[in-house]
Amino acid sequence: MFKYKEVIIILVVIFIAGCASTGGSSFFNRDKNSGFEEEIIFEGINGLELAFLEGAPPKEVYQNSPFDIVLEMHNNGALDIVKGTAKLGISLLFDVDDTTKSFQTIMGKENFQLGETAQIRWDGIDLKRTAIRKDSTENINVQVCYEGGTLAQPEVCVRPRPGKPGVLDGGCTVGEKSVSGGQGGPIAITKILDNDVREQGDSNVITFRIQVENVGGGDVINKGEVDDCKLSARDKQEARIDIQVGWLDGTEFECNRNTDGKLVMNNGKGLITCVSSAVPNDQHYSTPLNIKMNYGYVDSIKTSLTVKKDAFIS
């Protein structure tokens, strides 16, 4: 009887292992050919998410009682964070060795399951030698600048010019298309216009008007401002980002970028116009674009602590 039960248990274990090895519909499936990974990873509007480690900083501090500030940075976006800088803002009541810290690659969900987490530490912070006569609340702010990216592959429609012969019913329509939900980063494609079709010999070319927006909780900045992370209000109002637009096969389009080859973002929005390579003039089908963006971004986090008065001061 016991042997019979043992055989049943073994068979069940083998069956479950077999299902797992074939790569079923698990959230942790890494099979790029299934398309499931891209659907999970390349969605959302998050990039680098910030949080203070519990107890660092503490809620209360006293004279001669050093404490630590630990910032946790979780890359909840699709692509890797290339590099970044964290700047600590804290009252002059405290002694801090270096308020500016740099960090390197923090992998995104494409290369690290669920996204990588890294820490920045400020250790051994203490109050300066001064008489603390009453409790006070002191604010702590950390500003983080980093270089990140977004990969977007929105669907567009290829069709013959109106009035020209060809396949007229292809299951897609041209016109303005809103793109929602993000593409795994704080900078996203939000709108595409694809109805401008022109003849070019025996083929057609399509003019795409693509809207790019900051959909995250921070601000887009120039990549050159990431290292020192010293920003003015103007730096956050106007920024330039790298952008490449083309087909999935690697063919790039001609785009009307700025004179330095970048897309200008004003108050978190930018518009770029691109002309496709040649497409068939008699076919009608939907196909994805391949849009790569690289940019600087800044976000911040705040908290506070209470400085307790000296125990020997009444």
Residue pairs with C-beta under 8 A, 6 or more apart in sequence:
20 26
23 29
23 31
23 34
25 36
27 40
28 113
29 36
29 37
30 37
30 113
31 37
32 38
38 153
40 109
41 78
41 108
41 109
41 110
41 184
42 78
42 151
42 152
42 153
42 183
42 184
43 181
43 182
43 183
43 184
44 76
44 77
44 78
44 181
44 182
44 184
45 181
45 182
45 185
45 186
45 188
45 215
45 216
46 76
46 77
46 182
46 184
46 185
46 186
46 216
47 75
47 76
47 77
47 81
47 146
47 148
47 185
47 186
47 216
47 218
47 297
47 299
48 73
48 74
48 75
48 76
48 77
48 81
48 84
48 106
48 144
48 146
48 148
48 297
48 299
49 73
49 74
49 75
49 76
50 71
50 72
50 73
50 142
50 144
50 299
50 300
50 301
51 71
51 72
51 74
51 301
52 69
52 70
52 71
52 72
52 301
52 303
53 70
53 71
53 72
53 119
56 67
56 68
56 69
56 70
57 67
57 68
57 69
57 125
57 140
57 303
57 305
58 67
58 305
59 305
59 306
60 305
60 306
60 307
60 308
61 67
61 127
61 305
61 306
61 307
61 308
62 127
62 307
62 308
62 311
63 127
63 132
63 310
64 126
64 127
65 126
65 127
66 124
66 125
66 126
67 125
67 126
68 121
68 122
68 123
68 124
68 125
69 88
69 90
69 121
69 122
69 125
69 140
69 142
70 119
70 120
70 121
70 122
71 86
71 119
71 120
71 121
71 142
71 144
71 301
72 117
72 118
72 119
73 84
73 86
73 103
73 106
73 117
73 118
73 119
73 120
73 144
74 115
74 116
74 117
75 81
75 106
75 107
75 108
75 109
75 112
75 115
75 116
75 117
76 109
76 115
77 108
77 109
77 115
77 148
77 150
77 184
77 185
77 186
78 108
78 109
78 110
78 150
78 151
78 183
78 184
78 185
79 108
79 110
79 148
79 149
79 150
79 151
79 184
79 185
80 105
80 106
80 107
80 108
80 110
80 111
80 148
80 149
81 105
81 106
81 107
81 108
81 146
81 147
81 148
82 105
82 146
82 147
82 148
82 149
83 102
83 103
83 104
83 105
83 146
83 147
83 226
84 102
84 103
84 106
84 144
84 145
84 146
84 147
84 226
85 100
85 101
85 102
85 103
85 144
85 145
85 146
85 226
85 227
85 228
85 229
86 100
86 101
86 102
86 103
86 120
86 142
86 143
86 144
86 229
87 99
87 100
87 142
87 143
87 144
87 145
87 229
87 230
88 96
88 99
88 100
88 101
88 122
88 140
88 141
88 142
89 99
89 139
89 140
89 141
89 142
89 143
90 96
90 99
90 125
90 138
90 140
90 141
91 138
91 139
92 128
93 127
93 128
93 130
93 138
93 307
94 125
94 126
94 127
94 128
94 138
95 125
95 126
95 127
95 128
96 122
96 125
97 122
97 124
98 122
99 122
100 229
101 120
101 121
101 122
102 227
103 118
103 120
106 116
106 117
106 118
107 115
107 116
108 115
108 116
108 184
109 115
109 184
120 142
127 307
131 310
131 313
132 307
132 308
132 309
132 310
132 313
133 309
133 310
133 313
134 309
135 306
135 307
135 308
135 309
136 306
136 307
137 304
137 305
137 306
137 307
138 304
138 305
138 306
138 307
139 302
139 303
139 304
140 302
140 303
140 304
140 305
141 300
141 301
141 302
142 300
142 301
142 302
143 229
143 231
143 298
143 299
143 300
144 229
144 298
144 299
144 300
144 301
145 221
145 225
145 226
145 227
145 229
145 231
145 296
145 297
145 298
146 226
146 296
146 297
146 298
147 223
147 226
147 294
147 295
147 296
147 297
148 185
148 186
148 187
148 294
148 295
148 297
149 185
149 292
149 293
149 294
149 295
150 183
150 184
150 185
150 186
150 187
150 188
150 291
150 292
150 293
150 295
151 183
151 184
151 290
151 291
151 292
151 293
152 179
152 183
152 188
152 189
152 289
152 291
152 293
153 183
153 248
153 288
153 289
153 290
153 291
154 177
154 179
154 189
154 192
154 288
154 289
154 291
155 172
155 177
155 286
155 287
155 288
156 177
156 192
156 194
156 206
156 208
156 286
156 287
156 288
156 289
157 170
157 172
157 173
157 174
157 194
157 284
157 285
157 286
158 170
158 204
158 206
158 279
158 280
158 283
158 284
158 285
158 286
158 287
159 166
159 167
159 168
159 170
159 172
159 174
159 197
159 283
159 284
159 285
160 166
160 167
160 168
160 197
160 204
160 281
160 282
160 283
160 284
161 197
161 198
161 199
161 204
161 281
164 281
164 282
165 282
166 281
166 282
166 283
166 284
167 282
167 283
167 284
168 284
169 284
170 283
170 284
170 285
170 286
171 284
171 285
171 286
172 284
172 285
172 286
174 194
174 195
174 197
175 193
175 194
175 195
176 191
176 192
176 193
176 195
177 191
177 192
177 193
177 194
178 190
178 191
179 188
179 189
179 190
179 191
179 192
180 190
182 188
182 215
183 189
185 216
185 293
186 214
186 215
186 216
186 217
186 218
186 220
186 297
187 212
187 213
187 214
187 215
187 216
187 220
187 241
187 293
187 295
187 297
188 212
188 213
188 215
189 210
189 211
189 212
189 291
190 211
190 212
190 213
190 215
191 210
191 211
192 208
192 209
192 210
192 211
192 289
193 208
193 209
194 206
194 208
196 206
196 207
196 209
197 204
197 205
197 206
197 207
198 204
198 205
198 206
198 207
199 281
200 278
201 278
202 281
203 278
203 279
203 280
203 281
204 278
204 279
204 280
204 281
205 275
205 276
205 277
205 278
205 279
206 275
206 276
206 279
207 273
207 274
207 275
207 276
208 245
208 253
208 273
208 274
208 275
208 276
208 289
209 271
209 272
209 273
210 245
210 271
210 272
210 273
210 274
210 291
211 269
211 270
211 271
212 241
212 243
212 263
212 265
212 269
212 270
212 271
212 272
212 293
213 268
213 269
213 270
214 220
214 265
214 268
214 269
216 297
216 299
217 299
218 297
218 298
218 299
218 300
219 231
219 236
219 239
219 268
219 297
219 298
219 299
220 236
220 239
220 241
220 265
220 268
220 295
220 296
220 297
221 231
221 235
221 236
221 239
221 295
221 296
221 297
221 298
222 235
222 239
222 240
222 296
223 242
223 294
223 295
223 296
224 296
225 231
225 235
225 296
226 296
229 298
231 298
236 298
237 266
237 267
238 264
238 265
238 266
238 267
239 264
239 265
239 295
239 296
240 258
240 260
240 262
240 263
240 264
240 265
241 262
241 263
241 265
241 270
241 293
241 294
241 295
241 296
242 261
242 262
242 263
242 292
242 293
242 294
242 295
243 255
243 257
243 262
243 263
243 272
243 291
243 292
243 293
243 294
244 252
244 290
244 291
244 292
244 293
245 252
245 253
245 255
245 272
245 274
245 289
245 290
245 291
246 252
246 253
246 277
246 289
246 290
247 276
247 277
247 287
247 289
247 290
248 287
248 288
248 290
250 290
251 277
253 274
253 275
253 276
253 277
254 274
254 275
255 272
255 273
255 274
255 275
256 272
256 273
256 274
257 263
257 272
258 264
263 270
263 272
264 270
